[in-house]
């Protein structure tokens, strides 16, 4: 078992066995704050998302099925 899996297993076991409400609340706070960091985007990423949304509103996109079909046709020619 790798180190990450071992640590996860140990933590899960300790959390399951804990009856300390303050400890569990502290863990919840840690998890909540680490999840918030996942959703903080740089200004460049925010701009790229806005650009993509604008292109979609303007109809500047291709449906997935269309792209797959075009790629299959292209691959047949190779």
N, C-alpha and C positions, 0 to 999 in steps of 0.2 A: 504494500500500500504506500502510495507516495505521501509526502509530508502534508500537502494540502488536504487530501482526503482524511488523513489521520487527525488533523486539527479540527476539521469540520465534524467528524464523528465524535471527538471529545467534547466539543462545544455543544453539539446537539444533546448529548447525554447529560451534560451539566445543566443545561437549560431545562430539560425534561424533569430532572430531579429537584430543581430549585423550588423552594417555597417562599423565597425572599422577594416580596413584591417590589421593594425599592431596587433591588438588583435587576429584576426583570424590566422594570420601567427604564432603568439606566441603559440596558441593552437596547430596548426599543428606541430610545432617543438616539443612540449611536447608529442604529440601522436607518432610522428616518433621516438623519443628517447626511449619511453617506449616500442615500438615494437621491437627495436633493442635488448633490454635486454632479450626479450623472446627467441632470437635465439643464445644467448651466452651459449655454452655448456661447462661443466666441462671437464677436460682431461679424466676422467673415461668414460663419456658419448661419447666423441669423439672416444675413443678406442673401445668401444662396437659397435659403428656404423661401424667403419672400419673393425672390426672382422666380423660383419654380412655381410658386402659387400664382403669381401674375401670369406666367406662361400658360398655366392650366386654364385660368379664367379667360384668357384670350384664345383658347383653343389650339395652342401651339404644343401639341403632344400627339403621340401615337398610342393606340391601344396595344396591350401586351400581345394579344393574339395576332395582330397585324405584324408586329415586329418579329415574332417567332416565325410566322409564315414567310416573311421576306428573307429571314436568315436561312430557312430551310431551302428556299429557292436558290439563294446565293450559293449555299453549300453544294447543291446539286450540280451547279455549273463548274465547280472546282475539280 
